[in-house]
Structures are given as structure tokens and as C-alpha cells.
């Protein structure tokens, strides 16, 4: 079964990279940048067609694609070369790839939530026994939680995220009777869940389930709710990337917590297996459940790629945008531009760095796979 998930992962990355490059291609054509070749796939050509100034090719390996623009990493005398276009046009072209990945993620989320009939809202329904911070100076049933420790809340899942990251005392902002109420230093200890017979509720690993003591409202979903759920999941994915990057830079997580291609295949396999087991346990169509879970994962990865690609790292679009800004500042003072060949050197160094990082992460993934 793992072979199936490896093939799905290859196709997923190939599709997302191709969509990314399509964004660059469409934007380049729109602003008049000369495109020498637009390719789907990598490796030897198996099909090509010249149309106007651009050669369109399909290549053997379905692992991405590229948009080769005139003068992208070297100086060119062609006025339509990428490096000779106005800065605002180059910025549009560079950002278009990440934009297309983001749009892809949003579209997948819209499709996934199109059939949603109900959802858990961030509106408090009730409290568990032992929950102390309730009342007019605390939380009340009917309150809509809109902030936790300064973090905006869009979905009930946001509350779970920031509750898990918080200590036992936190600041919570709610909307109560149409008014915004800020509640500071609320005591929110973990409470052990029990069933109707008073027996502890255990998770799949045999550990007792802990909650902050709040039960949330289940609401019926209309068409606007479905669109909001899709949009909020897209925004939350961006925020989760930034939270993860913040944890990486502060040392909260390390290299071992990062995942590369091997880790992504493992996660995809876990997601698919869990969806299949849950569907079979409830008598549902497990194929549809697995497909839905994998599609959600693909949307998550698409938006991740959009954010990561805009980081100011050489060889990424964000690094080229940074180079563009530096060039504009340099031009203001010197009335000259930095030669495009230097961008090529910087990108080459960045590419080597990224390849090295990918190898390290892949090795870490393999060690985790074997439990070391």
C-alpha cells in the first residue's frame, strides 16, 4: 500500500510544481515577458511544439515543470527579457507561482467543504464538571471565542491549537450579546474526561483524554458557512506554517521535527490509513473517505508551498523578490542595476543549500521511520 502513497506523493508534487510554474507563465505572458519554454514534467522531451516565441514541451518524468524566461538569471539585450522589465512586472511574475499554489489549496478546500452539513463552531455550548472559570467574570454559554492569548480565532480547531500551546492561565476575548468582552488571566487547567458512568475516556494509546473543560456548539452549515470554512482553513494553514517557522527559529522544535519527502509520504500514508479504518468502523465508503483525507492533505501542502516559496531564501521566489528590492535600493543611490548574472550565482548557492537541507531532513525522516 505504501507504493500507492509514494506514487500519489510524486503526482501531488508534480501537479503542484506544474501549477506553480503555470502561474509564472501566465503572469509573464500577461506583462509581456518573453518565455522561451514552458514545460510540464522534467527530463527528456517526449513532446514539443513551437507556438510563436515559446516552445511548449512535455517531459518524461511527471515531477514538476518549469517556465524558462529570457534573461531570467543572465543579462540579455532583449527589451522583453525578464531582467529588463519594470520592477513591478517582475514582482508580479515572481509572486504568481505562490499565488497559484494558494489558489489551488483554496479551490480544493471549497470542493471538500461543499458537502458539509454541520460543523463545530467556536461558540460555547456547555462546560465539563469542575470547570471553574465560568460566570459573568469568566466564560458563559453562548460566548463566541474570538481570541486566545491575542491570536484570532476563526474555527473551533484554532481554539484547540492555542489551548494546547498555552499554559493553565490565559487571556480570552469573547463576543457576548453582540459586545466584545476581554477576559484576562483566566484559569484553564486540563480536566480529565469521563463517560456517563464515570469511567475515564481513553485515546487510541490508552491515555486518558484531557480537555480544557469547554464543549462547543454544533451548527448546521449553509452555503456561506461552507465558503467561510474553506477560506478559514486556508488562512489557518498559512498561520500554522508561520507558527511552525517561529517554533523552528526559537528552538522549540528542531531538525528531527521537520519532514521532507519521506516524512510527507509517511504522513500521507497515516492519514489515508486512519481515514480508511474510521470509515470501515462506521460502515462508510472508505475509498471516498481516503480520497477526501488525501485531498485535504494536498490542499495543506499546496498552501505550505505557497508560503515557503515566498521566504527570502536564494533559489526561491522570495529570494528573487528580495534581490529585486535590493536592486531597486542600489539603483536609487548608484543609478545602476545589479547584473542579473549575480542573481544566478546567488540562486546556485541557495540551491546547493536547499539540496543539502533536503538531504539532512530526508536522513532524519528515515531514522524516524526506523525508530532511531
TORVO-168982 format. One record per residue (C-alpha): residue number from 1; residue in one letter; z, x, y. Coordinates in steps of 0.5 Angstrom, whole numbers, plus 500, padded with zeros to 3 digits. Layout:
N
   num   residu    up   east   north
   NUM        A     Z      X       Y
...
//
This chain:
372
   num   residu    up   east   north
     1        X   500    500     500
     2        X   501    506     505
     3        X   494    508     504
     4        X   492    501     507
     5        X   497    502     513
     6        X   494    509     514
     7        X   487    506     515
     8        X   490    501     520
     9        X   493    506     524
    10        X   487    510     524
    11        X   483    504     526
    12        X   488    502     531
    13        X   488    509     535
    14        X   480    509     534
    15        X   480    502     538
    16        X   485    503     543
    17        X   482    510     545
    18        X   475    507     545
    19        X   477    501     549
    20        X   481    507     554
    21        X   474    510     555
    22        X   470    504     556
    23        X   475    503     562
    24        X   473    510     565
    25        X   466    508     563
    26        X   465    501     566
    27        X   469    504     573
    28        X   465    510     573
    29        X   458    505     573
    30        X   461    501     578
    31        X   463    506     583
    32        X   456    510     582
    33        X   459    516     578
    34        X   453    519     573
    35        X   455    518     566
    36        X   451    523     561
    37        X   454    520     555
    38        X   458    514     552
    39        X   460    515     545
    40        X   464    511     540
    41        X   467    515     535
    42        X   468    522     534
    43        X   464    528     530
    44        X   457    528     528
    45        X   452    523     531
    46        X   450    517     527
    47        X   446    513     532
    48        X   444    514     539
    49        X   440    511     544
    50        X   438    513     551
    51        X   438    508     557
    52        X   437    510     564
    53        X   441    516     565
    54        X   446    515     560
    55        X   446    517     552
    56        X   450    511     548
    57        X   452    514     541
    58        X   456    512     535
    59        X   459    518     532
    60        X   461    519     524
    61        X   469    518     525
    62        X   472    512     528
    63        X   478    515     531
    64        X   476    514     539
    65        X   470    516     543
    66        X   469    519     550
    67        X   466    518     557
    68        X   462    524     559
    69        X   461    524     566
    70        X   457    529     570
    71        X   462    534     574
    72        X   468    532     571
    73        X   471    539     569
    74        X   466    543     573
    75        X   462    544     579
    76        X   456    540     580
    77        X   451    540     585
    78        X   449    532     584
    79        X   452    528     589
    80        X   453    523     584
    81        X   458    528     580
    82        X   465    525     579
    83        X   468    531     583
    84        X   463    530     589
    85        X   465    522     589
    86        X   470    520     594
    87        X   477    521     592
    88        X   479    513     592
    89        X   473    512     587
    90        X   475    518     582
    91        X   482    515     583
    92        X   479    508     580
    93        X   475    511     575
    94        X   482    515     572
    95        X   486    509     572
    96        X   481    505     569
    97        X   483    507     562
    98        X   490    506     562
    99        X   489    499     565
   100        X   484    497     560
   101        X   490    499     555
   102        X   495    495     558
   103        X   490    489     559
   104        X   489    490     551
   105        X   496    489     550
   106        X   497    483     554
   107        X   491    480     551
   108        X   494    481     544
   109        X   501    478     547
   110        X   497    472     549
   111        X   494    471     543
   112        X   500    472     539
   113        X   505    467     543
   114        X   499    462     544
   115        X   502    458     538
   116        X   509    459     540
   117        X   513    452     539
   118        X   520    455     541
   119        X   524    461     544
   120        X   531    463     545
   121        X   532    463     553
   122        X   537    467     557
   123        X   541    461     558
   124        X   548    461     555
   125        X   549    455     550
   126        X   556    457     548
   127        X   561    462     546
   128        X   564    465     540
   129        X   571    464     539
   130        X   575    470     542
   131        X   570    471     548
   132        X   575    472     554
   133        X   570    472     560
   134        X   569    465     561
   135        X   570    460     567
   136        X   568    460     574
   137        X   570    467     575
   138        X   566    469     569
   139        X   561    466     565
   140        X   559    459     564
   141        X   555    455     559
   142        X   548    453     563
   143        X   548    460     566
   144        X   542    464     566
   145        X   543    471     566
   146        X   538    475     571
   147        X   541    482     571
   148        X   545    486     567
   149        X   548    492     570
   150        X   543    492     575
   151        X   537    491     570
   152        X   533    485     571
   153        X   533    480     565
   154        X   526    476     563
   155        X   527    475     556
   156        X   533    474     551
   157        X   531    480     548
   158        X   533    484     555
   159        X   540    482     554
   160        X   541    485     547
   161        X   537    491     550
   162        X   542    492     555
   163        X   548    489     552
   164        X   547    495     547
   165        X   547    500     552
   166        X   553    498     556
   167        X   560    499     555
   168        X   565    494     554
   169        X   565    493     561
   170        X   559    491     565
   171        X   556    487     571
   172        X   552    481     570
   173        X   548    477     575
   174        X   547    469     573
   175        X   544    463     576
   176        X   549    458     576
   177        X   547    451     579
   178        X   541    454     583
   179        X   545    459     586
   180        X   545    467     585
   181        X   552    469     582
   182        X   554    476     582
   183        X   560    478     577
   184        X   563    485     577
   185        X   567    488     571
   186        X   566    483     566
   187        X   570    485     559
   188        X   565    484     554
   189        X   568    487     548
   190        X   564    487     541
   191        X   566    481     537
   192        X   565    480     529
   193        X   561    474     527
   194        X   564    470     521
   195        X   561    464     518
   196        X   563    457     518
   197        X   568    459     512
   198        X   571    464     516
   199        X   567    470     512
   200        X   564    476     515
   201        X   557    476     516
   202        X   554    482     514
   203        X   547    485     515
   204        X   542    488     510
   205        X   546    494     510
   206        X   552    491     508
   207        X   556    492     515
   208        X   559    486     519
   209        X   555    484     524
   210        X   558    485     531
   211        X   556    480     538
   212        X   558    480     545
   213        X   560    473     544
   214        X   555    469     547
   215        X   550    464     544
   216        X   543    463     548
   217        X   539    456     548
   218        X   533    455     544
   219        X   528    451     548
   220        X   521    448     547
   221        X   515    452     549
   222        X   510    449     554
   223        X   503    453     555
   224        X   506    456     562
   225        X   512    459     557
   226        X   507    462     552
   227        X   504    465     558
   228        X   510    468     561
   229        X   513    470     554
   230        X   506    474     554
   231        X   507    477     561
   232        X   514    479     560
   233        X   513    482     553
   234        X   508    486     557
   235        X   513    488     562
   236        X   518    489     558
   237        X   514    494     554
   238        X   513    498     560
   239        X   520    498     561
   240        X   522    500     554
   241        X   517    506     555
   242        X   521    509     561
   243        X   528    508     558
   244        X   526    512     553
   245        X   523    517     557
   246        X   529    517     561
   247        X   533    518     555
   248        X   529    524     553
   249        X   530    527     559
   250        X   537    526     560
   251        X   538    529     553
   252        X   541    522     550
   253        X   535    523     545
   254        X   532    529     542
   255        X   525    531     538
   256        X   528    528     532
   257        X   528    521     535
   258        X   520    522     537
   259        X   515    519     533
   260        X   508    522     532
   261        X   502    519     528
   262        X   506    520     521
   263        X   512    516     524
   264        X   508    511     527
   265        X   505    510     520
   266        X   512    509     517
   267        X   514    504     523
   268        X   508    500     521
   269        X   509    500     514
   270        X   516    498     515
   271        X   514    492     520
   272        X   509    490     515
   273        X   514    490     509
   274        X   519    487     513
   275        X   515    481     515
   276        X   512    480     508
   277        X   519    480     505
   278        X   521    475     510
   279        X   515    470     509
   280        X   516    470     502
   281        X   523    469     502
   282        X   522    462     506
   283        X   515    461     503
   284        X   511    462     509
   285        X   504    465     509
   286        X   506    473     508
   287        X   499    475     510
   288        X   499    471     517
   289        X   506    474     518
   290        X   504    481     516
   291        X   498    481     521
   292        X   502    478     526
   293        X   507    483     526
   294        X   502    489     526
   295        X   498    485     532
   296        X   505    486     536
   297        X   506    493     534
   298        X   498    494     536
   299        X   500    491     543
   300        X   506    495     544
   301        X   502    502     542
   302        X   497    500     547
   303        X   501    499     553
   304        X   505    505     551
   305        X   499    509     551
   306        X   497    506     558
   307        X   504    508     561
   308        X   504    515     557
   309        X   497    517     559
   310        X   499    516     567
   311        X   504    521     566
   312        X   503    527     571
   313        X   501    532     565
   314        X   495    536     565
   315        X   490    533     560
   316        X   492    526     561
   317        X   489    522     566
   318        X   496    522     570
   319        X   495    530     571
   320        X   488    529     573
   321        X   491    524     578
   322        X   496    529     580
   323        X   490    534     581
   324        X   487    529     586
   325        X   493    528     590
   326        X   494    536     591
   327        X   487    537     592
   328        X   487    532     598
   329        X   493    535     601
   330        X   490    542     600
   331        X   484    539     604
   332        X   488    537     610
   333        X   490    544     611
   334        X   484    548     609
   335        X   478    543     610
   336        X   476    546     603
   337        X   477    543     596
   338        X   480    546     590
   339        X   474    548     585
   340        X   473    543     579
   341        X   473    549     574
   342        X   480    550     575
   343        X   482    543     573
   344        X   478    545     567
   345        X   483    551     566
   346        X   489    546     567
   347        X   487    541     562
   348        X   485    546     557
   349        X   492    549     558
   350        X   495    542     558
   351        X   491    540     551
   352        X   494    546     548
   353        X   501    544     550
   354        X   500    537     547
   355        X   497    539     541
   356        X   503    544     540
   357        X   508    538     541
   358        X   504    533     537
   359        X   505    538     531
   360        X   512    539     532
   361        X   513    532     532
   362        X   509    531     526
   363        X   513    536     522
   364        X   519    532     525
   365        X   516    526     522
   366        X   515    529     515
   367        X   522    532     515
   368        X   525    525     517
   369        X   520    522     511
   370        X   524    526     506
   371        X   531    525     509
   372        X   532    532     512
//
